[in-house]
Amino acid sequence: MAGPFSFLLYWQEEIPVEELATPACALVVTPHPDDAEGGCGGTIAQWIKEGTAVYYVVCTDGGKGTSDLEMTPEHLSSIRQKEQKAAAEVLGIRDVVFLNHPDGGLEDDYTFRGELVRAIRQFHPDVVLTTEPYRFNAHQHRDHRMAGQVTLDACFPYARDPHHFGEHIREGLEPHKVGTVLFWNSAEPGLFINITETLDLKIKALTQHVSQVGGRPTGQWIRSRAQEVGRLSGMLHAEGFRRIDFRR
């Protein structure tokens, strides 16, 4: 980008729309309970309507996500796990894997990478969706950066190559080649998914996370945001992603 105001100009211009075929299987790697619904809930709801099998990996327990000093992390994580299961049920998610790392404690390390590689080899996704690790225009939660980066590395080359985490192969989990990674909340999305038909379902799923959005005008904000993103691509309501393809 050239100049300090180029980001604003970018968001004012309509962007050429990339296309992505509806995948047979998608894996969503979300740092905390509620991030997936906010970031890609409309997209995965649309895909599920079209026959996609969608699975979740929830990386942390979400136990620090409160300003209430009377709320313990243990109690909050229990609440948030129930909320995540309810939201997944609304959308029709096939299975939810909880890694239960401490909220705020994700690291780019062997253990976390191996957990994501295991999920990829278990579910065989065509597309993996996760948080944008590189938000240079704004600060974001460290767990979001870690989840996005480690997911990308887990997809390529670790899940592909059999000698990475060879114990998985001995357990019967075959290497898997992910075709595409989609990052939500990117400053420069290139792929837009029309969520007009599933926007209400996205809102319903997100509002299951009462501990995080209770009492807020969540539906109004989500609808307004979807309209803003939609205007970039000539759609009424949309979600936008930065796309990385490993196979074309």
N, C-alpha and C positions, 0 to 999 in steps of 0.2 A: 504493500500500500504506500502511496505517496502523499505526504502531508498529514497534519493532525486531524483534519476533518473528513478524511477518506472513509472512515468507518461509518460515519453518518450518511455519507453519500451512498455507500454500499447498501445500507438498509433501505434507502429510498428508491433504489432501482429495482426493477423486476429482473429476476435471475433466470437464465435458461434452465429448464426443468430436466434433470436426469431421470431415468426410469430404472426400476428394479423389479424383476419378476417376483411374484409372491413365493416365498421360500416354502419348502416342505417342512423344515424344522428351523426354529430360531431359539437362541439362548440369550437371556437377558442377565447381565452381571451388574447388580446394583449395589452401591456402597452401603446404603442404609435402607431400612424399610421406608417406603413412600417415594424414593427417588425414581424408581422405574415408572410408576404411574404418572408422575409429573413429567418425566422426560420423554417417554415413548408409549404411554398407555393407549393413546388413540390408534397408533400404528399397529401395535400387537393385537388390539381388539379387532381391527380391520382384517389383519392377516388370519386371525383365528376364525372369523366369519368365512374366510375363503379356504379354510382347511388346514392352515399351518398348525403344527404342534409346537407350543411355546413352553419353555422351561425357565425357571428363575434360579439364580444363585444370589443369595443375600449375604454380603460379605461380613457386615458387622451386626452387633446386637442392638444398635441404636440407643444404648443405655444412657448416653450423655445428652440426648436431645431435649433438654428442658431447662427452664429457668427456675423451677420450683425446688427450693432447697429441702423441702420435706420429702420429695420423691427420691427414692434410692435407685441407683443404676440397675440393680437386680430386678426391682419391681417394674421399672419402665421397660426394660428389655423384654420381660414377659408380656407386658401389654402390647408392645410393638410387634412382637411375633404373632400374636393373635390378630392384630389389625392387618398385618401383611397377608396372613392366610385368608382373611375375609376379602381383601382387595383382589387377591389372586383368584378367588372363587368367582367374584363378580366378572372378571375378564375371561375366565375359562382356562387358566394356566394349568398345564398337565401335572407339574410337580414343582415344589419349592424346596431348594436345598439351603439350609441355614448353616453358614460357616462359623458364626458366633465369635468372630474376632471382636475385641473390645472396641467400642465406638471411639474413633480418633486414633486407633492403634494399627491401621493397615501399614504394612511395610513391603517394599519391593524385595522380597526374600524368597528363598527356595521353598519354604513351606506354603506360602500363599500361592506362589506360581504353580506349584504341584497340585494344589486343590482345584485351581481353575483348569489346568490341563486334564485332570481326572474328569471333571464335569464335561469338558469338550469331547473327550473320548467316550464318555458314557452316553451322551445324548446325540452326538453327530450333527451339530447344527450346520446349516448352509450359511446362516447369517448370525453374527453375534452383535448384540447392542450393549453399549455401556456409556459411561460418562466421558465427556471430552477431557483429556488430561492437560491440554494446552490452551488455557484461556488467558491470552496475553493482554486482553482489554480489561480484565477484572480479576480480583482475587476469588478463589473458591476454596471450599473445604479440602483439606489435605487428603482425606480419605477418597474424595472424588478423583484427585490427581493420581493417587496410587492405584485405585481400581482401574482407571482407564489405561494407564501405562502397563500394568501387569497383565491385564486382559489381552492387550495387543501382543505382548511378548508370548503369552501362553498360546495364542492362536498360531503365531509364526515366530520362531520355528518349532517351539517346544512340543505342541500337540502333534505336529506332523512327523517328527523324527523319532523313530522307535527307541533310540538309545538315550533320549531324554526321558527320565522317569521310567526306566525299563521295568520297574516293579509293576507298573500298570499292565504292561504286555504280558508278564508272567501271570497276572491275575485274569487275563482274558480280555482286557480292554485294548482294542486295536488303535493304531495311530489314526488321526483324522485330519484332513485338510479343510480348513474353514475357507469359504469362498470370499466372504465380505465381512468387514467390521463397520458398524455405524455408530458414530459418536453423537449423543444428544447434547444440547446446550453449547454447540459450537458457535463461535463468533462468525464463522464463514461457512454456513451450510451450503452444500451443493445438491443434495438430494432432498426432495420434499414429498411427503406422503399425505394424501388427502384424507382427513379424518372427520369430514362433515357428518358421515353416517354413524360414527362411533364416538363423537365428542361427548354426548351425554353419558355414555358408558365410562369414558375416561374420568369424567367428573365424579360419577358414582363410586368408582373404584378409589379415587384419591380421597374422597370424603370418608372412607372407611378408617383412615388414619386419624382418628379423632384426637389423639394425644398431640398431633402436630398441626392440624388445620381446624380443629373444633372452634367454632365461634367466628371464624374468618369468612369473608365473602369469596370462598375458594372457587365456586362455579363461575362467578362473574369474572374473576381474574383469569382463570383458565380459558374461558371463552374469548376474552379480549386478546389474550396472547395468541391463541390459535388463529384469530382473524388477522393479527399483525403478520404472523408468519405466512398465512395464506396469501396475503397481498403480494408477497415477494414472488409468488409462483403462479399467480392467476387462479388460485383456489379460494373457496370461501373460508375453509378452516384447514390448517395444515400443521404438521410437525416437520422440523428441518434437521438434517444430519450432515455431518462430515463423513465422507465415505472413503474407505480404503479397500481395494480389491486385491486379493492375492492371486486370483486366477481370472484371466479374461480370454 
